[in-house]
Amino acid sequence: MGEYNEKKETCGTICLKYLLFTFNCCFWLAGLFVMAVGIWTLALKSDYISLLASSTYLAIAYILVVAGAVVMVTGILGCCATFKERRNLLRLYFILLLIIFLLEVIAGILAYVYYQQLSSELKDNLKDTMVQKYQQPGQEGVTTAVDKLQQEFKCCGSNNSRDWAESTWIRSGEAGGRKFPDSCCKTVVEGCGQRDHASNIYKVEGGCISKLEKFIQEHLKIIGAVGLGIACVQIFGMIFTCCLYKSLKLEHY
C-alpha cells in the first residue's frame, strides 16, 4: 500500500510538472503577444495621444509593455522552477504571476473606465486643442496629429469645418489666406485650404470627434480584452503552481 501511494504521488507530481511546463510555454507566447500589443499602441496608434487631455491611454499601453516583458521572464523562470523542483523558485514564480495578474487587471479596468469617459473628454477638449494649438510654436505634435486625423478619417474640424473660424492660426494671418488647414482638403496641395467649397474640403462629411472616439474605443476594447483575457489564464497557472508546491517534499540542506 505504501509503495502504491508513493507511485501515485510521483505520478501526480510528474503530471503537474508537465502541465505547468506546457502552461509556461503558452504563457511566454502570451507575454510576447501582450508586449506586442503595447508596443503596437505606442508605435503605430499613438499619433492621436497629443489630442487627448488625459494620459490614461498612454499609461495603459506602458502597463501592457511592462507586463508583457515580465511575463516572458516569468515564463522562463517557471520552466526552471518546474523541472528543478525548487520550492523557493516556485514561491518567486507565484509572486511574479500574482504581480502580473494585478498589472493586467489594472490595465483592463483602466481601459474600461477610460472607454466610458472618452466621449465627454473629447467633447470638452478636442475642439479647443485643435483651434488653439494647431500650428503654434512648440505644438508640432498636435499639428501633425490634427493633419493625420483629418486626412485619415476624411473630416474637417472637431464638430465641423466651421470650427476652424475660431483657430488662433487662421486669425493670426500666418495662414496665408487659408480658411482651413490644407489637411481638410480632399486632395492636399499647398494653399488648398483657401477655397471653401464641399468639392474641395471635407465640409459635408462632418467633424472628426465621433470618428476619433470610435477609433480609440475600438482599440481600448482590444487592450481591455487582452489584459483581462491573459489575467484569467494566469489563474490556472497559479493553481498549478500551488498544487506542485504542495506535492513536492520539503528541501533538505
C-alpha positions, 0 to 999 in steps of 0.5 A: 500500500505504501509503495502504491501511494508513493507511485501515485504521488510521483505520478501526480507530481510528474503530471503537474510538472508537465502541465505547468511546463506546457502552461509556461510555454503558452504563457511566454507566447502570451507575454510576447503577444501582450508586449506586442500589443503595447508596443503596437499602441505606442508605435503605430496608434499613438499619433492621436495621444497629443489630442487627448487631455488625459494620459490614461491611454498612454499609461495603459499601453506602458502597463501592457509593455511592462507586463508583457516583458515580465511575463516572458521572464516569468515564463522562463523562470517557471520552466526552471522552477518546474523541472528543478523542483525548487520550492523557493523558485516556485514561491518567486514564480507565484509572486511574479504571476500574482504581480502580473495578474494585478498589472493586467487587471489594472490595465483592463479596468483602466481601459474600461473606465477610460472607454466610458469617459472618452466621449465627454473628454473629447467633447470638452477638449478636442475642439479647443486643442485643435483651434488653439494649438494647431500650428503654434510654436512648440505644438508640432505634435498636435499639428501633425496629429490634427493633419493625420486625423483629418486626412485619415478619417476624411473630416474637417474640424472637431464638430465641423469645418466651421470650427476652424473660424475660431483657430488662433492660426487662421486669425493670426494671418500666418495662414496665408489666406487659408480658411482651413488647414490644407489637411481638410482638403480632399486632395492636399496641395499647398494653399488648398485650404483657401477655397471653401467649397464641399468639392474641395474640403471635407465640409459635408462629411462632418467633424472628426470627434465621433470618428476619433472616439470610435477609433480609440474605443475600438482599440481600448476594447482590444487592450481591455480584452487582452489584459483581462483575457491573459489575467484569467489564464494566469489563474490556472497557472497559479493553481498549478503552481500551488498544487506542485508546491504542495506535492513536492517534499520539503528541501533538505540542506 
